């Protein structure tokens, strides 16, 4: 039996890449938001650019199309913004307030 005889390799069907949504990576979202909340101005902007750049590279490495990469980064950005708002509002709320 040769490698070409195996059904897995003989299908010829294109592979579909399914990436776990960045917005659902709670640890990454929280860590990014926490680090952003500790930075201001140019330092925060530089950090965000580094996060986006490294995220883009990792998604390109797995072969995700550009349009899907952009969508992932935008939804990740929104999730980080929601977490930043939670951090900011939580810091302003008195203890025990809901």
Secondary structure in CASP SS format (residue, H / E / C, confidence):
PFRMAT SS
TARGET T0000
AUTHOR 0000-0000-0000
METHOD secondary structure of the structure
MODEL  1
X C 1.00
X C 1.00
X H 1.00
X H 1.00
X H 1.00
X C 1.00
X H 1.00
X H 1.00
X H 1.00
X H 1.00
X C 1.00
X C 1.00
X C 1.00
X C 1.00
X C 1.00
X C 1.00
X C 1.00
X C 1.00
X C 1.00
X C 1.00
X C 1.00
X H 1.00
X H 1.00
X H 1.00
X C 1.00
X H 1.00
X H 1.00
X H 1.00
X H 1.00
X H 1.00
X H 1.00
X H 1.00
X H 1.00
X H 1.00
X H 1.00
X H 1.00
X H 1.00
X C 1.00
X C 1.00
X C 1.00
X H 1.00
X H 1.00
X H 1.00
X H 1.00
X H 1.00
X H 1.00
X H 1.00
X H 1.00
X H 1.00
X H 1.00
X H 1.00
X H 1.00
X H 1.00
X H 1.00
X H 1.00
X H 1.00
X H 1.00
X H 1.00
X H 1.00
X H 1.00
X H 1.00
X C 1.00
X C 1.00
X C 1.00
X C 1.00
X H 1.00
X H 1.00
X H 1.00
X H 1.00
X H 1.00
X H 1.00
X H 1.00
X H 1.00
X H 1.00
X H 1.00
X H 1.00
X H 1.00
X H 1.00
X H 1.00
X H 1.00
X H 1.00
X H 1.00
X H 1.00
X H 1.00
X H 1.00
X H 1.00
X H 1.00
X H 1.00
X H 1.00
X H 1.00
X H 1.00
X H 1.00
X C 1.00
X C 1.00
X C 1.00
X C 1.00
X C 1.00
X C 1.00
END
